Amino acid sequence: MRALAIARASGRRVLRDRVALFFLIILPIVVIVVVGAVAQGFNTFRVGVVDLDGTQASRQLVAELSHASGLAVIAYPSVGSLEKAVARSEINTGVVIPRGLSTDELSARAVTVGVIAEQANSTQQAAGTRVTSVVEEFGARVEAAQFATRYGGSFVQNLSRASSLESSTPRVGLSSQVVHTSQGSLPPGYEYSAPTELVLFVFLMAIAGGATIVETRRLGMFERMSAAPVRPRTIIAGESITYVVIAAVQSLVIVAIGSVVFGVSWGNPLAAAALLILWCLVGAGAGMVAGTFFRTPEQASAMGPIVGIVFAMLGGCMWPLSIVSTTMREIGHATPQAWAVDAWTNLLSNHGDLVTISHELGILVLFALGFFGLATFRLKRMLSSRGA
């Protein structure tokens, strides 16, 4: 009951601090929405098109590019402006539809459609490959219409017939089945960003939130609590409840935005819930440790984010640990972030469950117990030294 009373008092202090509420709730929402929008943007290539022919045939090719999945078409007035846009990376690739396209189609002559992309730019090369596939599909229908025209009918009629037959003719199916795989990193795009942002922000905000604990210490509130008498572990438990609730709210917001807005799948529900709860406890414990180590609120606010970001970098929140050296991977696993990211990788990339991430969960339990134990020890030492 005393712990709950301390939690209520701590919660009221946090709710009165608008700056703290901004950093604890609003800022994470803004960042994850921006990151999600940017990550999703990588799924669409910006394609510039210059139509030098200006006929029905060329406009049909432009329409094919516009309706293709993963392509956003932008019209350019000249080849020069298109080349500049590609060089400046304003677009991912450029397409030049040559003059005489319609005439060459009717005459069954070969047509060369220009694709502009830098060889050293992997994104532009990928965009060029996607554009080439669309152009080749269009060219296959044209060739079918040209072949049919040799035996009767007009080219326009045969092209229309080829388009309708293409959509109605059954295609040869191709399926693949992965017998065994174990990926060492999260999926690309926002499937990678969402869980790592969750791991980053919960820990980062908890460390920065240690400033509130420092301010409570400075005001002598812990001494007054201990005179009640209230044991240090009860004080830590009460303060921790507030930060666990804040971390839970942050986590639920990130999960909701990821699921509803960006379509992120969080894996096995039971395993994901257990991982979220444990990570909230780890974050709260780290916040308690920060509150007992930093001397002033300003120091906690300045140094806390630095500590959180360094831990996030070492733990694989900024980049997959699978791409770093073995030594750096081992160093990274000295942080709780690495174990949390490993658990999310297991859930999202390898379709894991509560059993398969039990090892990572066990390590996180040890981190949480260690943080709370250290915070209790530090607070007890502070109270005893001041009492003396």
N, C-alpha and C positions, 0 to 999 in steps of 0.2 A: 504493500500500500504506500509506503514511503517513497519507493522508487517511482510509482505512478504520479505521486504529488510533485516530485522533482521534475518529472517529464512534462507535466502540465505547465509548471512555471517556466521551464526552459522553452517549451513550445510557444508560450505567449511572448517571450522575449524575441524569438525569431520572427514571429508574425508581425511584431511592431516595427521591425527593421526592414524598411522597404528596399534598401540597397541589397541586403542579404537575400531577400525574396527574389529580387531580379537575377542575381547570380545563381541562386539555387534552382529556380524554376524556369524563368523566362529565357535566360541566355541559352541553356541546353536545348530548349525547344527551337529557338531561332537557328542555332548552329546545325542541329540535325535536319531541319527542313532544307537549309541551304546546301548542306552536304548531300542530302538525298536528291535534290534537284540537279546538282552537278553530276552526281554519279549516274543518274538515269539518263542525263544528256549524252553520255558516252555510247548509248545504245542506238543513237541516230546520227548518221553522217550528213553533213551539210554539203550539197552538191550544186556547183554552179554550172549553168547550161547556156551556151551561145548557139542559137538556131540561125545558121547562115542560109538555110534553104527556105524557111517560111512557107512551107506547103502543108497540105493536109497530112502527108506521110510523116514529115518531121514533127508536126504537132502531136501526132499519135505516139511517136517515140518519147517525146517529152512527157506526155500523159502517162506512159508506161513507167517512166522513172519516178514521176510524182506519186503514183499509186503503189509503188514498191515499198514493202516494209523496210524500215530502218533508213530510209532516205528522205531528206528534206530538200526540195529543189528550189534554187534561187536563179532567176533569169539575169543574164548580163548582156550589155549592149554590144560588146566587142571582145575579140580574143585577147587583146592587150589587157583590158580590165580584168578578164578572167584569170590570166596568168599572174597578175599582180595580187589578186585575192588569194590564189593558191600559195604564192611565195610568202605572203604575210600571215598565212594560216587562218585567214578569215573564213575559208571554206576548206573542207577536207579533200576535195578533188574537183576537177573541172571536166566538162564534156563539151566537145565541139562537134555539132552536127553539120556536115559539109554541104556545100551547094550541090544541087543536082541529085539529091537523095531520091526524090520522087521519080525523076527520069531514069535513074539507074535501076530502081526497083522494077519499073515497067519493062526495061530493056534486059533485065536479068543479069546486070553487071554487078561486080563486087563493089561494095561500099565500105569505106574506112571511116569509122567514127572515132574521133580523137579523144583520148582520156589523158588528162594532165595530172600528174602526181609526182612528188619528189621520191626518188628511190631510197633515200636515207630516212624518210619519215614513215614509220611503221603504220601510223594511223591513216595517212594518205594512201599507202599501199593497200590497206584493208578496204578503205572506201572505194579505191579503184577496182578492186576485185569484185566488190558487190555490184558496182555499176556495170562492169563487164558481163556479169552473169545476167543482168536484166537485158542488156543489149543483145546478148546471144540468144536469149529466149525470144525476143522480138524478131531477131534475124531468122530463127528457125521457122517461125510462122510465115515470114516473107518467102523463104525458100520453098515451103510447102505450097504456098499460093502460086509461085512461079512455076513449079513443077506441074500443078494442076492446070494452069493456063495453057500449057502445051497441048492438052487434050480437050480443051473446050472451056467456054466461059471467059468472063473478063477477070483481070487481075484483082480488081476491087471486090468483086463477088467472091472470088476464091479466097481472098485474104479474110473476108468476113466469115466465110465458111470454116476456114482453118482455125480462127479464133474461137468459134462456137464449139468446134469438135475438140479443141484442146481442153476446154473446161468440162466437157461431158465424157471424154474418153477415159476409161479407167487407166490408172498409171501403175507401173510396177512398184510394189511396195518394198521398202528396205528397212529392216529393223535390226537393232543391235542390243545385245544384252551383256552387261558387265558381270562377269562371274565373281570377281573379287577385286576390290580396290580399297585403298586407304589414303585419302588425300591429306596432305600435310598443311593445307591452308584453307581459309574460308573461301566461299564462292566469290567471283568478281562483282564489281558494281556495289550497289547499296546492300546486297546480301553480305558483303564484307564490312561495309561502313557501319551498319546499324548495331551489330553486337559489340564491335570495338568502340564505338562512340558511347554505348551504354557502360562498358567497363571503364572507359576513360573518365566520363563525367561523374559517375557515382563516387569514384575514388577521389577525383580532383576536387569536387565540391565538398566532400567530407573533410579533406585536409584543410582546405581554405576555411571551412566552417569552424575549424579549431580556434579561430579568432574570438568566437563567442565564448568558448570555454575559457580562454585566456582572460577575457574581460570579466567573466564571472569570478575567476580567481583573484583578479586585481581588486574587485570590489569587496573581497573577503567573504563572499557568500558561502564558499565551501567550509571555511572555518566555523561560520555560524551554524551550518548544517551539522558538522561533526560535534558541535557542542550540544546538539539536541538530545541524545547523541545519535548520529547516523554514521554507519560504517563507510569507509571509502568505496568498497565494492558496491554498496547500495547507491552512493552518489553517482558512480560511473554507470551503473545499470540505468538509473533514472535519466541521466543526460543522454545515454546511448539510445534510449527508446525514441527520443525526439529525432535523432539523426537516422535511425533505422526507418522511421516513418517518412522522413524527407527523401531518403534514398529510394524507398519503395515507390513514392510518388514519381520521382524522376524516372525510375525504371519502367513503370506502367505507362508513362507518357511516351517514352521512346518506343516501347513495344507497340502501343496503340498507333502512333504515327507511322511506324515502319510497316505495320500490318495493313492499316486502312488506306493510307495515302500512297505507299510505295510497294505494297503487295509482298512484303517480306514474310517468309515462313520461318518460324522460330523453332521448328523441330518438335520432338516429342513433348507434349504439354507438361506432363508430370516432371520430366527431367529438367525442362526449361524453368519451371516454377521453383524447383529445388535449387537450381543454380542461381536464379535471381535472388531468392531469399538469403542464400549463403553470401552472395556478393554484397548485398545490403549490410549484412553483419560485418563483413570484412571492411567495408567502407566506413561504417560507424566506428569500428574499433580503431581504424587508422586515424579518424578524426579525434577520438579521445586521446590517442598518443600525442598527436600534434598539439592538442590543447594543454597537455602537461609538459611539453618540451619547449615550446616557444615562450618567450618572456613577455612580449607585448602583442596586442591585436594587430598592429601594423606589420610586425615581423611575420606573424602567421599569414596575413593576407598577401604579403610580398613573397615569402619563401614557400608557402604551401603549394601554390600552383606550379612553381618550378619543380618541387619534389614530385608532384603528381605527374607532370609531363615527362620528367626523366624516367620514372617508373613505367609510364605508358610506352615510351620509346623502347626501353629494354624489354618490356613484356609483350611486344608484338601488336600494339594498338595502332602504330603508325605504318608498319610494314610487316609482312609475314616473317616469322622467325625461320621459316624453311629456306629463306634466301640468304641468311647470315651464316657466319662460320660456326663451327661446332662450339668453339670457346664462347662466342657471344651468345649462343643459344643456351649454354649452361649458365652463364651469368644472368641472362634474362629470366631463367626459371628460379632465380633467387627472389623474384618479385611475385606477388599473387596474381598480377595481371596476366603473366604467361600461362598460368594454370587455368585461369578463367577463359582465356582465348582458346586454349587447347580443348577445353570442354565444349565451347561453342563450335569449334571446328568439327569435333566429333559429332555433335548434334546435327549441324547443318550440312556438312560435306559428306559425312559417312553414315547419316541416318541413325545415329546412336540413340541410346535410351538411358534410363537411370542406372542400369547395371554397367554399361560401357563407360560412363563418366564417373563411376564411383571412386576411382583413384583420384581424379582431379578434385572431386567434392571433398574427399578426405583431407587432401592437402589444404584446401581452402578453410576447412574446419580448424585445422591446426593454426593457420594464419590468424583467423578470427580470435581463437583462444589466446594466442600469443599477444595480439594487440591489446585485448581487454586485460589480460594479466599484467602486461607492462604498464598500461595506463593506471591500473589499480595500484601497482607497486609505487609508481611515481607519485600519485596523489597522496598515498599513505605516507610516503617519505616527506612530502612537502608539509603536510598537516602536522606531522610529529616534530619536524624541525622548527616550525613556527610556534608550536605549543611549548617547546623547550625554551 
